[in-house]
Amino acid sequence: MNPITGLTRGGAEWVPQFVLALDPGKCIGCGRCYKVCPRDVFDLVERDEDELDEDLDDDNLMVMTIANGLDCVGCGSCARVCPKGCHTHGPAAVAA
């Protein structure tokens, strides 16, 4: 299986890095990835009860989740703006 590739405007080959996972343990729910994503891939949700602890304040009761992962275009903007490095990215393979 070959990874999906494209070309930059300058003609260089580019392999998009699609969002594969988001670590809710690292996420602080800041919403930066949500705001920068051009495809509405993310959604802000309440943390699960088992993720809550006494140390969390009211600002950390929400967490990002991948709502529409198949809409990701592989631009990587979410990873560049995330202050905690929550996102995991990788190439998508297509059948040959």
Biopython code that builds the backbone (N, CA, C, O; Angstrom):
import numpy as np
from Bio.PDB.StructureBuilder import StructureBuilder

atoms = [
    (1, "MET", "N", (0.839, -1.174, 0.000)),
    (1, "MET", "CA", (0.000, 0.000, 0.000)),
    (1, "MET", "C", (0.882, 1.234, 0.000)),
    (1, "MET", "O", (1.832, 1.329, 0.777)),
    (2, "ASN", "N", (0.574, 2.157, -0.853)),
    (2, "ASN", "CA", (1.336, 3.391, -0.984)),
    (2, "ASN", "C", (0.649, 4.515, -0.215)),
    (2, "ASN", "O", (-0.579, 4.576, -0.166)),
    (3, "PRO", "N", (1.445, 5.408, 0.389)),
    (3, "PRO", "CA", (0.815, 6.547, 1.068)),
    (3, "PRO", "C", (0.251, 7.539, 0.056)),
    (3, "PRO", "O", (0.738, 7.654, -1.069)),
    (4, "ILE", "N", (-0.781, 8.244, 0.485)),
    (4, "ILE", "CA", (-1.343, 9.307, -0.344)),
    (4, "ILE", "C", (-0.289, 10.401, -0.461)),
    (4, "ILE", "O", (0.268, 10.835, 0.548)),
    (5, "THR", "N", (-0.011, 10.847, -1.673)),
    (5, "THR", "CA", (0.956, 11.917, -1.889)),
    (5, "THR", "C", (0.324, 13.015, -2.724)),
    (5, "THR", "O", (-0.664, 12.799, -3.426)),
    (6, "GLY", "N", (0.904, 14.172, -2.634)),
    (6, "GLY", "CA", (0.467, 15.316, -3.422)),
    (6, "GLY", "C", (1.681, 16.116, -3.840)),
    (6, "GLY", "O", (2.820, 15.719, -3.598)),
    (7, "LEU", "N", (1.424, 17.239, -4.468)),
    (7, "LEU", "CA", (2.495, 18.136, -4.881)),
    (7, "LEU", "C", (2.255, 19.508, -4.281)),
    (7, "LEU", "O", (1.120, 19.981, -4.214)),
    (8, "THR", "N", (3.338, 20.144, -3.844)),
    (8, "THR", "CA", (3.229, 21.524, -3.393)),
    (8, "THR", "C", (3.130, 22.423, -4.624)),
    (8, "THR", "O", (3.308, 21.964, -5.752)),
    (9, "ARG", "N", (2.852, 23.678, -4.404)),
    (9, "ARG", "CA", (2.766, 24.619, -5.516)),
    (9, "ARG", "C", (4.092, 24.695, -6.268)),
    (9, "ARG", "O", (4.119, 24.968, -7.468)),
    (10, "GLY", "N", (5.186, 24.453, -5.557)),
    (10, "GLY", "CA", (6.510, 24.475, -6.174)),
    (10, "GLY", "C", (6.880, 23.187, -6.882)),
    (10, "GLY", "O", (7.936, 23.105, -7.510)),
    (11, "GLY", "N", (6.011, 22.165, -6.787)),
    (11, "GLY", "CA", (6.257, 20.916, -7.485)),
    (11, "GLY", "C", (6.905, 19.826, -6.646)),
    (11, "GLY", "O", (7.142, 18.727, -7.146)),
    (12, "ALA", "N", (7.195, 20.108, -5.385)),
    (12, "ALA", "CA", (7.801, 19.103, -4.516)),
    (12, "ALA", "C", (6.727, 18.123, -4.034)),
    (12, "ALA", "O", (5.578, 18.499, -3.802)),
    (13, "GLU", "N", (7.134, 16.856, -3.892)),
    (13, "GLU", "CA", (6.203, 15.851, -3.395)),
    (13, "GLU", "C", (5.928, 16.094, -1.919)),
    (13, "GLU", "O", (6.825, 16.465, -1.163)),
    (14, "TRP", "N", (4.680, 15.882, -1.516)),
    (14, "TRP", "CA", (4.256, 16.118, -0.140)),
    (14, "TRP", "C", (3.384, 14.955, 0.301)),
    (14, "TRP", "O", (2.465, 14.552, -0.412)),
    (15, "VAL", "N", (3.680, 14.411, 1.494)),
    (15, "VAL", "CA", (2.880, 13.331, 2.063)),
    (15, "VAL", "C", (2.082, 13.920, 3.228)),
    (15, "VAL", "O", (2.663, 14.248, 4.262)),
    (16, "PRO", "N", (0.766, 14.059, 3.079)),
    (16, "PRO", "CA", (-0.042, 14.619, 4.164)),
    (16, "PRO", "C", (0.008, 13.739, 5.406)),
    (16, "PRO", "O", (0.051, 12.513, 5.310)),
    (17, "GLN", "N", (0.002, 14.370, 6.552)),
    (17, "GLN", "CA", (0.008, 13.678, 7.833)),
    (17, "GLN", "C", (-1.364, 13.871, 8.475)),
    (17, "GLN", "O", (-1.672, 14.944, 8.994)),
    (18, "PHE", "N", (-2.174, 12.834, 8.434)),
    (18, "PHE", "CA", (-3.552, 12.892, 8.919)),
    (18, "PHE", "C", (-3.609, 12.637, 10.421)),
    (18, "PHE", "O", (-2.816, 11.862, 10.956)),
    (19, "VAL", "N", (-4.553, 13.293, 11.101)),
    (19, "VAL", "CA", (-4.701, 13.091, 12.538)),
    (19, "VAL", "C", (-5.242, 11.678, 12.772)),
    (19, "VAL", "O", (-6.255, 11.282, 12.196)),
    (20, "LEU", "N", (-4.548, 10.932, 13.626)),
    (20, "LEU", "CA", (-4.923, 9.555, 13.926)),
    (20, "LEU", "C", (-5.512, 9.415, 15.323)),
    (20, "LEU", "O", (-6.411, 8.605, 15.550)),
    (21, "ALA", "N", (-4.995, 10.215, 16.261)),
    (21, "ALA", "CA", (-5.440, 10.110, 17.655)),
    (21, "ALA", "C", (-5.209, 11.429, 18.365)),
    (21, "ALA", "O", (-4.436, 12.277, 17.920)),
    (22, "LEU", "N", (-5.901, 11.575, 19.478)),
    (22, "LEU", "CA", (-5.749, 12.734, 20.343)),
    (22, "LEU", "C", (-5.707, 12.218, 21.781)),
    (22, "LEU", "O", (-6.616, 11.506, 22.209)),
    (23, "ASP", "N", (-4.663, 12.572, 22.525)),
    (23, "ASP", "CA", (-4.490, 12.085, 23.893)),
    (23, "ASP", "C", (-5.292, 12.955, 24.858)),
    (23, "ASP", "O", (-4.893, 14.087, 25.132)),
    (24, "PRO", "N", (-6.423, 12.451, 25.383)),
    (24, "PRO", "CA", (-7.245, 13.261, 26.286)),
    (24, "PRO", "C", (-6.567, 13.534, 27.621)),
    (24, "PRO", "O", (-6.948, 14.470, 28.323)),
    (25, "GLY", "N", (-5.572, 12.736, 27.983)),
    (25, "GLY", "CA", (-4.844, 12.969, 29.221)),
    (25, "GLY", "C", (-3.962, 14.198, 29.165)),
    (25, "GLY", "O", (-3.722, 14.841, 30.187)),
    (26, "LYS", "N", (-3.477, 14.530, 27.973)),
    (26, "LYS", "CA", (-2.650, 15.722, 27.786)),
    (26, "LYS", "C", (-3.485, 16.963, 27.472)),
    (26, "LYS", "O", (-3.071, 18.082, 27.773)),
    (27, "CYS", "N", (-4.651, 16.767, 26.873)),
    (27, "CYS", "CA", (-5.475, 17.871, 26.372)),
    (27, "CYS", "C", (-5.969, 18.749, 27.517)),
    (27, "CYS", "O", (-6.463, 18.249, 28.529)),
    (28, "ILE", "N", (-5.831, 20.062, 27.346)),
    (28, "ILE", "CA", (-6.322, 21.016, 28.335)),
    (28, "ILE", "C", (-7.609, 21.699, 27.875)),
    (28, "ILE", "O", (-8.114, 22.588, 28.560)),
    (29, "GLY", "N", (-8.142, 21.294, 26.727)),
    (29, "GLY", "CA", (-9.408, 21.837, 26.241)),
    (29, "GLY", "C", (-9.344, 23.287, 25.825)),
    (29, "GLY", "O", (-10.340, 24.003, 25.918)),
    (30, "CYS", "N", (-8.181, 23.735, 25.364)),
    (30, "CYS", "CA", (-8.012, 25.144, 25.005)),
    (30, "CYS", "C", (-8.766, 25.524, 23.732)),
    (30, "CYS", "O", (-9.119, 26.689, 23.552)),
    (31, "GLY", "N", (-9.018, 24.558, 22.849)),
    (31, "GLY", "CA", (-9.780, 24.813, 21.625)),
    (31, "GLY", "C", (-8.962, 25.347, 20.467)),
    (31, "GLY", "O", (-9.529, 25.698, 19.432)),
    (32, "ARG", "N", (-7.655, 25.420, 20.607)),
    (32, "ARG", "CA", (-6.838, 25.952, 19.508)),
    (32, "ARG", "C", (-6.927, 25.086, 18.258)),
    (32, "ARG", "O", (-7.027, 25.609, 17.148)),
    (33, "CYS", "N", (-6.891, 23.772, 18.427)),
    (33, "CYS", "CA", (-6.969, 22.881, 17.258)),
    (33, "CYS", "C", (-8.349, 23.004, 16.599)),
    (33, "CYS", "O", (-8.463, 22.973, 15.374)),
    (34, "TYR", "N", (-9.374, 23.141, 17.409)),
    (34, "TYR", "CA", (-10.737, 23.304, 16.889)),
    (34, "TYR", "C", (-10.842, 24.574, 16.051)),
    (34, "TYR", "O", (-11.447, 24.571, 14.979)),
    (35, "LYS", "N", (-10.253, 25.650, 16.543)),
    (35, "LYS", "CA", (-10.347, 26.941, 15.854)),
    (35, "LYS", "C", (-9.561, 26.972, 14.549)),
    (35, "LYS", "O", (-9.978, 27.632, 13.597)),
    (36, "VAL", "N", (-8.432, 26.270, 14.489)),
    (36, "VAL", "CA", (-7.573, 26.337, 13.319)),
    (36, "VAL", "C", (-7.953, 25.307, 12.247)),
    (36, "VAL", "O", (-7.566, 25.456, 11.088)),
    (37, "CYS", "N", (-8.700, 24.274, 12.621)),
    (37, "CYS", "CA", (-9.035, 23.209, 11.672)),
    (37, "CYS", "C", (-10.028, 23.701, 10.614)),
    (37, "CYS", "O", (-11.109, 24.179, 10.958)),
    (38, "PRO", "N", (-9.670, 23.588, 9.337)),
    (38, "PRO", "CA", (-10.580, 24.057, 8.280)),
    (38, "PRO", "C", (-11.705, 23.071, 7.956)),
    (38, "PRO", "O", (-12.580, 23.380, 7.147)),
    (39, "ARG", "N", (-11.690, 21.879, 8.584)),
    (39, "ARG", "CA", (-12.645, 20.834, 8.208)),
    (39, "ARG", "C", (-13.529, 20.338, 9.354)),
    (39, "ARG", "O", (-14.195, 19.314, 9.198)),
    (40, "ASP", "N", (-13.559, 21.010, 10.471)),
    (40, "ASP", "CA", (-14.384, 20.608, 11.619)),
    (40, "ASP", "C", (-14.124, 19.161, 12.046)),
    (40, "ASP", "O", (-15.061, 18.391, 12.262)),
    (41, "VAL", "N", (-12.862, 18.806, 12.162)),
    (41, "VAL", "CA", (-12.480, 17.457, 12.563)),
    (41, "VAL", "C", (-12.692, 17.243, 14.061)),
    (41, "VAL", "O", (-12.982, 16.127, 14.493)),
    (42, "PHE", "N", (-12.549, 18.306, 14.857)),
    (42, "PHE", "CA", (-12.575, 18.196, 16.325)),
    (42, "PHE", "C", (-13.887, 18.686, 16.918)),
    (42, "PHE", "O", (-14.645, 19.428, 16.293)),
    (43, "ASP", "N", (-14.128, 18.240, 18.156)),
    (43, "ASP", "CA", (-15.287, 18.692, 18.912)),
    (43, "ASP", "C", (-14.885, 18.762, 20.386)),
    (43, "ASP", "O", (-14.104, 17.938, 20.862)),
    (44, "LEU", "N", (-15.418, 19.742, 21.097)),
    (44, "LEU", "CA", (-15.149, 19.904, 22.517)),
    (44, "LEU", "C", (-16.230, 19.184, 23.308)),
    (44, "LEU", "O", (-17.418, 19.453, 23.128)),
    (45, "VAL", "N", (-15.823, 18.268, 24.186)),
    (45, "VAL", "CA", (-16.772, 17.476, 24.969)),
    (45, "VAL", "C", (-16.358, 17.498, 26.436)),
    (45, "VAL", "O", (-15.230, 17.864, 26.765)),
    (46, "GLU", "N", (-17.271, 17.105, 27.310)),
    (46, "GLU", "CA", (-16.944, 17.005, 28.728)),
    (46, "GLU", "C", (-16.057, 15.789, 28.954)),
    (46, "GLU", "O", (-16.205, 14.765, 28.287)),
    (47, "ARG", "N", (-15.138, 15.911, 29.897)),
    (47, "ARG", "CA", (-14.270, 14.782, 30.240)),
    (47, "ARG", "C", (-15.098, 13.654, 30.834)),
    (47, "ARG", "O", (-16.131, 13.900, 31.457)),
    (48, "ASP", "N", (-14.647, 12.418, 30.644)),
    (48, "ASP", "CA", (-15.289, 11.268, 31.267)),
    (48, "ASP", "C", (-15.079, 11.345, 32.778)),
    (48, "ASP", "O", (-14.106, 11.930, 33.253)),
    (49, "GLU", "N", (-15.991, 10.757, 33.511)),
    (49, "GLU", "CA", (-15.901, 10.769, 34.977)),
    (49, "GLU", "C", (-14.588, 10.165, 35.469)),
    (49, "GLU", "O", (-14.018, 10.646, 36.448)),
    (50, "ASP", "N", (-14.098, 9.107, 34.795)),
    (50, "ASP", "CA", (-12.870, 8.460, 35.253)),
    (50, "ASP", "C", (-11.626, 9.298, 34.961)),
    (50, "ASP", "O", (-10.566, 9.027, 35.524)),
    (51, "GLU", "N", (-11.729, 10.315, 34.089)),
    (51, "GLU", "CA", (-10.611, 11.203, 33.796)),
    (51, "GLU", "C", (-10.545, 12.371, 34.775)),
    (51, "GLU", "O", (-9.525, 13.056, 34.855)),
    (52, "LEU", "N", (-11.618, 12.602, 35.518)),
    (52, "LEU", "CA", (-11.665, 13.726, 36.442)),
    (52, "LEU", "C", (-10.919, 13.386, 37.728)),
    (52, "LEU", "O", (-10.979, 12.254, 38.209)),
    (53, "ASP", "N", (-10.227, 14.358, 38.272)),
    (53, "ASP", "CA", (-9.617, 14.205, 39.590)),
    (53, "ASP", "C", (-9.743, 15.527, 40.346)),
    (53, "ASP", "O", (-10.200, 16.527, 39.791)),
    (54, "GLU", "N", (-9.344, 15.522, 41.588)),
    (54, "GLU", "CA", (-9.510, 16.691, 42.440)),
    (54, "GLU", "C", (-8.666, 17.873, 41.983)),
    (54, "GLU", "O", (-8.995, 19.019, 42.291)),
    (55, "ASP", "N", (-7.581, 17.615, 41.251)),
    (55, "ASP", "CA", (-6.660, 18.676, 40.857)),
    (55, "ASP", "C", (-7.166, 19.515, 39.695)),
    (55, "ASP", "O", (-6.626, 20.592, 39.442)),
    (56, "LEU", "N", (-8.193, 19.050, 38.977)),
    (56, "LEU", "CA", (-8.706, 19.795, 37.840)),
    (56, "LEU", "C", (-9.578, 20.941, 38.321)),
    (56, "LEU", "O", (-10.424, 20.773, 39.199)),
    (57, "ASP", "N", (-9.357, 22.109, 37.732)),
    (57, "ASP", "CA", (-10.234, 23.222, 38.045)),
    (57, "ASP", "C", (-11.335, 23.299, 36.996)),
    (57, "ASP", "O", (-11.383, 22.474, 36.083)),
    (58, "ASP", "N", (-12.214, 24.278, 37.121)),
    (58, "ASP", "CA", (-13.349, 24.390, 36.201)),
    (58, "ASP", "C", (-12.928, 24.604, 34.757)),
    (58, "ASP", "O", (-13.693, 24.289, 33.846)),
    (59, "ASP", "N", (-11.720, 25.136, 34.522)),
    (59, "ASP", "CA", (-11.254, 25.375, 33.157)),
    (59, "ASP", "C", (-10.857, 24.091, 32.439)),
    (59, "ASP", "O", (-10.766, 24.084, 31.211)),
    (60, "ASN", "N", (-10.617, 23.002, 33.174)),
    (60, "ASN", "CA", (-10.156, 21.756, 32.560)),
    (60, "ASN", "C", (-11.220, 20.665, 32.555)),
    (60, "ASN", "O", (-10.881, 19.482, 32.506)),
    (61, "LEU", "N", (-12.482, 21.030, 32.606)),
    (61, "LEU", "CA", (-13.548, 20.036, 32.599)),
    (61, "LEU", "C", (-13.903, 19.585, 31.181)),
    (61, "LEU", "O", (-14.636, 18.612, 31.003)),
    (62, "MET", "N", (-13.389, 20.284, 30.181)),
    (62, "MET", "CA", (-13.669, 19.947, 28.787)),
    (62, "MET", "C", (-12.398, 19.419, 28.128)),
    (62, "MET", "O", (-11.283, 19.722, 28.554)),
    (63, "VAL", "N", (-12.591, 18.629, 27.091)),
    (63, "VAL", "CA", (-11.469, 18.041, 26.369)),
    (63, "VAL", "C", (-11.854, 17.920, 24.892)),
    (63, "VAL", "O", (-13.030, 17.752, 24.567)),
    (64, "MET", "N", (-10.872, 18.004, 24.009)),
    (64, "MET", "CA", (-11.125, 17.832, 22.582)),
    (64, "MET", "C", (-11.223, 16.350, 22.252)),
    (64, "MET", "O", (-10.615, 15.506, 22.911)),
    (65, "THR", "N", (-11.985, 16.060, 21.238)),
    (65, "THR", "CA", (-12.086, 14.705, 20.721)),
    (65, "THR", "C", (-12.104, 14.783, 19.197)),
    (65, "THR", "O", (-12.427, 15.825, 18.627)),
    (66, "ILE", "N", (-11.761, 13.691, 18.550)),
    (66, "ILE", "CA", (-11.826, 13.646, 17.088)),
    (66, "ILE", "C", (-13.249, 13.235, 16.720)),
    (66, "ILE", "O", (-13.650, 12.092, 16.937)),
    (67, "ALA", "N", (-13.998, 14.165, 16.167)),
    (67, "ALA", "CA", (-15.395, 13.923, 15.826)),
    (67, "ALA", "C", (-15.553, 13.441, 14.385)),
    (67, "ALA", "O", (-16.383, 12.576, 14.105)),
    (68, "ASN", "N", (-14.761, 13.999, 13.476)),
    (68, "ASN", "CA", (-14.873, 13.678, 12.046)),
    (68, "ASN", "C", (-13.480, 13.434, 11.470)),
    (68, "ASN", "O", (-13.029, 14.174, 10.595)),
    (69, "GLY", "N", (-12.803, 12.403, 11.956)),
    (69, "GLY", "CA", (-11.437, 12.118, 11.539)),
    (69, "GLY", "C", (-11.265, 11.886, 10.053)),
    (69, "GLY", "O", (-10.207, 12.179, 9.497)),
    (70, "LEU", "N", (-12.288, 11.365, 9.408)),
    (70, "LEU", "CA", (-12.180, 11.100, 7.966)),
    (70, "LEU", "C", (-12.255, 12.379, 7.134)),
    (70, "LEU", "O", (-12.006, 12.343, 5.929)),
    (71, "ASP", "N", (-12.598, 13.517, 7.763)),
    (71, "ASP", "CA", (-12.617, 14.794, 7.056)),
    (71, "ASP", "C", (-11.263, 15.490, 7.086)),
    (71, "ASP", "O", (-11.093, 16.529, 6.448)),
    (72, "CYS", "N", (-10.289, 14.934, 7.821)),
    (72, "CYS", "CA", (-8.959, 15.530, 7.929)),
    (72, "CYS", "C", (-8.294, 15.571, 6.549)),
    (72, "CYS", "O", (-8.338, 14.594, 5.802)),
    (73, "VAL", "N", (-7.673, 16.724, 6.219)),
    (73, "VAL", "CA", (-6.978, 16.857, 4.947)),
    (73, "VAL", "C", (-5.462, 16.720, 5.094)),
    (73, "VAL", "O", (-4.731, 16.818, 4.108)),
    (74, "GLY", "N", (-4.989, 16.494, 6.325)),
    (74, "GLY", "CA", (-3.568, 16.248, 6.540)),
    (74, "GLY", "C", (-2.688, 17.478, 6.567)),
    (74, "GLY", "O", (-1.489, 17.374, 6.311)),
    (75, "CYS", "N", (-3.244, 18.641, 6.868)),
    (75, "CYS", "CA", (-2.457, 19.876, 6.853)),
    (75, "CYS", "C", (-1.547, 20.010, 8.068)),
    (75, "CYS", "O", (-0.513, 20.672, 7.986)),
    (76, "GLY", "N", (-1.912, 19.389, 9.207)),
    (76, "GLY", "CA", (-1.093, 19.435, 10.411)),
    (76, "GLY", "C", (-1.213, 20.708, 11.223)),
    (76, "GLY", "O", (-0.445, 20.910, 12.163)),
    (77, "SER", "N", (-2.159, 21.571, 10.884)),
    (77, "SER", "CA", (-2.327, 22.829, 11.623)),
    (77, "SER", "C", (-2.616, 22.588, 13.096)),
    (77, "SER", "O", (-2.123, 23.317, 13.957)),
    (78, "CYS", "N", (-3.412, 21.569, 13.386)),
    (78, "CYS", "CA", (-3.782, 21.276, 14.772)),
    (78, "CYS", "C", (-2.555, 20.985, 15.623)),
    (78, "CYS", "O", (-2.462, 21.460, 16.755)),
    (79, "ALA", "N", (-1.629, 20.223, 15.104)),
    (79, "ALA", "CA", (-0.425, 19.869, 15.859)),
    (79, "ALA", "C", (0.474, 21.080, 16.069)),
    (79, "ALA", "O", (1.132, 21.192, 17.104)),
    (80, "ARG", "N", (0.509, 21.981, 15.105)),
    (80, "ARG", "CA", (1.365, 23.156, 15.223)),
    (80, "ARG", "C", (0.866, 24.148, 16.272)),
    (80, "ARG", "O", (1.671, 24.871, 16.859)),
    (81, "VAL", "N", (-0.439, 24.197, 16.520)),
    (81, "VAL", "CA", (-0.964, 25.155, 17.502)),
    (81, "VAL", "C", (-1.183, 24.542, 18.876)),
    (81, "VAL", "O", (-1.441, 25.274, 19.832)),
    (82, "CYS", "N", (-1.090, 23.236, 19.006)),
    (82, "CYS", "CA", (-1.356, 22.567, 20.285)),
    (82, "CYS", "C", (-0.204, 22.801, 21.265)),
    (82, "CYS", "O", (0.933, 22.428, 20.974)),
    (83, "PRO", "N", (-0.481, 23.414, 22.425)),
    (83, "PRO", "CA", (0.591, 23.675, 23.376)),
    (83, "PRO", "C", (1.035, 22.428, 24.150)),
    (83, "PRO", "O", (2.080, 22.450, 24.799)),
    (84, "LYS", "N", (0.262, 21.352, 24.089)),
    (84, "LYS", "CA", (0.564, 20.151, 24.861)),
    (84, "LYS", "C", (0.985, 18.948, 24.011)),
    (84, "LYS", "O", (1.322, 17.901, 24.565)),
    (85, "GLY", "N", (0.973, 19.069, 22.702)),
    (85, "GLY", "CA", (1.378, 17.960, 21.829)),
    (85, "GLY", "C", (0.451, 16.763, 21.924)),
    (85, "GLY", "O", (0.908, 15.625, 22.026)),
    (86, "CYS", "N", (-0.845, 17.014, 21.891)),
    (86, "CYS", "CA", (-1.851, 15.959, 22.086)),
    (86, "CYS", "C", (-2.089, 15.079, 20.867)),
    (86, "CYS", "O", (-2.569, 13.954, 21.006)),
    (87, "HIS", "N", (-1.766, 15.564, 19.688)),
    (87, "HIS", "CA", (-2.154, 14.902, 18.457)),
    (87, "HIS", "C", (-1.124, 13.919, 17.954)),
    (87, "HIS", "O", (0.078, 14.156, 18.071)),
    (88, "THR", "N", (-1.589, 12.816, 17.394)),
    (88, "THR", "CA", (-0.741, 11.846, 16.707)),
    (88, "THR", "C", (-1.154, 11.857, 15.253)),
    (88, "THR", "O", (-2.335, 11.741, 14.926)),
    (89, "HIS", "N", (-0.164, 12.000, 14.379)),
    (89, "HIS", "CA", (-0.422, 12.065, 12.943)),
    (89, "HIS", "C", (0.336, 10.973, 12.207)),
    (89, "HIS", "O", (1.322, 10.438, 12.713)),
    (90, "GLY", "N", (-0.134, 10.645, 11.006)),
    (90, "GLY", "CA", (0.547, 9.674, 10.166)),
    (90, "GLY", "C", (-0.012, 9.720, 8.767)),
    (90, "GLY", "O", (-1.082, 10.282, 8.535)),
    (91, "PRO", "N", (0.710, 9.129, 7.832)),
    (91, "PRO", "CA", (0.233, 9.095, 6.452)),
    (91, "PRO", "C", (-0.920, 8.105, 6.306)),
    (91, "PRO", "O", (-1.034, 7.147, 7.070)),
    (92, "ALA", "N", (-1.752, 8.348, 5.335)),
    (92, "ALA", "CA", (-2.838, 7.421, 5.026)),
    (92, "ALA", "C", (-2.418, 6.603, 3.809)),
    (92, "ALA", "O", (-1.869, 7.140, 2.847)),
    (93, "ALA", "N", (-2.676, 5.329, 3.860)),
    (93, "ALA", "CA", (-2.295, 4.458, 2.759)),
    (93, "ALA", "C", (-3.512, 4.186, 1.873)),
    (93, "ALA", "O", (-4.647, 4.129, 2.347)),
    (94, "VAL", "N", (-3.249, 4.023, 0.593)),
    (94, "VAL", "CA", (-4.285, 3.660, -0.366)),
    (94, "VAL", "C", (-3.914, 2.324, -0.989)),
    (94, "VAL", "O", (-2.734, 2.007, -1.132)),
    (95, "ALA", "N", (-4.905, 1.557, -1.352)),
    (95, "ALA", "CA", (-4.649, 0.268, -2.001)),
    (95, "ALA", "C", (-4.067, 0.494, -3.381)),
    (95, "ALA", "O", (-4.526, 1.367, -4.118)),
    (96, "ALA", "N", (-3.076, -0.276, -3.729)),
    (96, "ALA", "CA", (-2.420, -0.137, -5.040)),
    (96, "ALA", "C", (-3.216, -0.815, -6.119)),
    (96, "ALA", "O", (-2.816, -0.800, -7.283)),
]
sb = StructureBuilder()
sb.init_structure("model")
sb.init_model(0)
sb.init_chain("A")
sb.init_seg("    ")
for serial, (resi, resn, name, xyz) in enumerate(atoms, 1):
    if name == "N":
        sb.init_residue(resn, " ", resi, " ")
    sb.init_atom(name, np.array(xyz, "f"), 0.0, 1.0, " ", f" {name:<3s}", serial, name[0])
structure = sb.get_structure()
